[in-house]
Amino acid sequence: MTLLIIIGIIAVVVIWIVAIYNSLVSLKNHRENAFADIDVQLKQRHDLIPQLLGAVKGYMEHERGTLESVTNARTRAMNATGINEKIAAEQELGTALKGLNIQVEAYPDLKASQNFIQLQNEISDIENKLAAVRRFFNAATKELNIAVQKFPNTIFAGMFGFKTEPMFDLGQAQRVELDRAPEIKF
């Protein structure tokens, strides 16, 4: 009888550990799927950038550094492989695009160009979609991180190779920009 009780306890513990493991695997896969949604939007963004740069190039030939910065950041973003590497590369690309938008402000003829306006609208649409899928990704990451950090999951998470994962945030450069009060000109 005692042997049956011990076997029963061991079976319950094993089932409990398997349930924890399966839950963590499910959350990890959910996070990776959420990042795949981001990848789709990033691909569209990467495809639009050369068109935008082509439209801008004629107007800002002397702003070569800005154009090269965007091009180099796009290349690094397209070549990034892991999720964390892609997050860092996309933060850099976002900062470079912000610099391009600041430079464009100095060119009223460019801002009035129909081609440029259409590209800006497409990029704005992509950025809005990216914001939505980033929120979804960050929610999935938060769920995984909470599960990894909860007791008793934390005991088994380390044993099975699960760890807390970074969020897809704005990056330091864009955070500084957002913390600055907007400048209003008349």
C-alpha positions in Angstrom: 0.0 0.0 0.0 2.8 2.4 0.9 4.5 1.6 -2.4 1.3 2.6 -4.3 1.2 5.9 -2.4 4.8 6.7 -3.1 4.3 5.8 -6.8 1.2 8.0 -6.8 3.0 10.9 -5.3 5.9 10.5 -7.8 3.4 10.3 -10.7 1.7 13.5 -9.5 5.0 15.3 -9.2 6.1 14.2 -12.7 2.8 15.2 -14.2 3.1 18.6 -12.4 6.7 19.1 -13.8 5.5 18.1 -17.3 2.7 20.6 -17.1 5.1 23.4 -16.0 7.4 22.5 -18.9 4.6 22.4 -21.5 3.3 25.7 -20.3 6.7 27.3 -20.7 7.2 25.8 -24.1 3.8 27.1 -25.2 4.6 30.6 -23.9 8.0 30.6 -25.6 6.4 29.5 -28.9 3.7 32.2 -28.5 6.4 34.8 -28.2 8.3 33.5 -31.2 5.1 33.5 -33.2 4.5 37.1 -32.1 7.9 38.0 -33.4 7.2 36.4 -36.7 4.3 38.9 -37.1 6.8 41.7 -36.4 9.1 40.2 -39.1 6.4 40.5 -41.7 6.0 44.2 -41.0 9.7 44.7 -40.8 10.1 43.2 -44.3 7.6 45.6 -45.7 9.3 48.5 -44.0 12.7 47.4 -45.3 11.2 47.2 -48.8 9.8 50.7 -48.6 13.0 52.3 -47.4 14.9 52.2 -50.7 11.9 53.8 -52.4 11.8 56.5 -49.8 15.5 57.1 -50.1 15.3 57.3 -53.9 12.6 59.9 -53.7 14.6 61.9 -51.2 18.0 61.5 -52.8 17.6 64.1 -55.5 16.5 66.8 -53.0 19.2 66.1 -50.4 22.3 65.2 -52.3 24.4 67.1 -49.8 22.9 65.2 -46.8 24.8 62.1 -47.8 25.6 61.1 -44.2 21.9 60.9 -43.3 21.1 58.8 -46.3 24.1 56.5 -45.7 23.1 56.1 -42.0 19.6 54.9 -43.0 20.9 52.6 -45.7 23.5 51.0 -43.3 20.9 50.7 -40.5 18.5 49.0 -42.9 21.3 46.6 -44.0 22.1 45.6 -40.4 18.4 45.2 -39.7 17.9 42.9 -42.7 21.0 40.8 -41.8 20.1 40.4 -38.1 19.4 36.8 -37.2 18.2 36.3 -33.6 15.3 38.1 -32.0 17.5 40.1 -29.7 19.8 41.1 -32.5 16.8 42.1 -34.6 15.4 44.2 -31.8 18.7 46.2 -31.5 19.0 46.6 -35.2 15.5 47.8 -35.6 16.0 50.3 -32.8 19.0 51.7 -34.7 17.0 51.8 -37.9 14.2 53.7 -36.2 16.7 56.3 -34.9 18.1 56.7 -38.4 14.7 57.1 -40.0 13.9 59.7 -37.3 17.0 61.6 -38.4 15.9 61.4 -42.0 12.5 62.8 -41.2 14.2 65.7 -39.4 16.4 66.4 -42.5 13.3 66.3 -44.8 11.7 69.1 -42.8 14.2 71.5 -44.5 13.0 70.7 -48.0 9.5 72.1 -48.6 9.5 71.0 -52.3 10.2 67.4 -51.3 7.4 67.5 -48.7 5.0 68.5 -51.4 6.1 65.8 -53.9 3.2 63.3 -54.5 5.6 60.4 -54.6 7.2 61.4 -51.3 3.8 61.9 -49.7 2.6 58.5 -50.8 5.8 56.8 -49.5 5.4 58.7 -46.2 1.8 57.5 -45.9 2.9 53.9 -46.6 5.7 54.1 -44.1 3.4 55.6 -41.5 0.9 52.8 -42.1 3.7 50.2 -41.6 4.9 52.0 -38.5 1.4 51.9 -37.0 1.1 48.1 -37.8 4.6 47.6 -36.3 3.4 49.4 -33.1 0.5 47.0 -32.9 2.5 43.8 -33.4 5.2 45.1 -31.0 2.5 45.4 -28.3 1.4 41.9 -29.1 5.0 40.7 -28.9 5.6 42.5 -25.7 2.4 41.0 -24.2 3.6 37.5 -25.2 7.1 38.3 -23.7 5.5 39.5 -20.5 3.5 36.3 -20.1 6.6 34.2 -20.7 8.7 36.3 -18.3 6.0 36.1 -15.6 5.8 32.3 -16.0 9.6 31.9 -15.8 9.8 34.0 -12.7 6.9 32.5 -10.8 7.5 30.0 -8.1 7.8 27.0 -8.5 8.2 27.5 -12.3 11.5 29.3 -11.6 13.0 26.2 -10.2 12.3 24.2 -13.3 12.7 27.0 -15.9 16.4 27.3 -15.3 16.8 23.5 -15.5 15.0 23.4 -18.8 16.8 26.4 -20.3 14.1 29.0 -20.1 15.0 32.6 -19.1 13.4 36.0 -19.0 13.5 37.6 -22.5 13.8 41.3 -23.4 10.9 43.4 -24.6 10.9 45.2 -27.9 11.1 48.7 -26.7 11.9 52.0 -28.2 15.6 52.0 -27.6 17.7 54.5 -25.7 17.9 57.1 -28.5 14.2 57.2 -29.1 13.4 57.2 -25.4 15.5 60.4 -24.9 13.6 61.9 -27.8 10.2 61.1 -26.2 11.3 62.4 -22.9 12.1 65.8 -24.4 9.2 68.3 -24.5 8.0 69.1 -28.0 9.1 72.3 -29.6 6.3 74.5 -30.8 7.0 77.0 -33.6 4.8 79.6 -35.1 
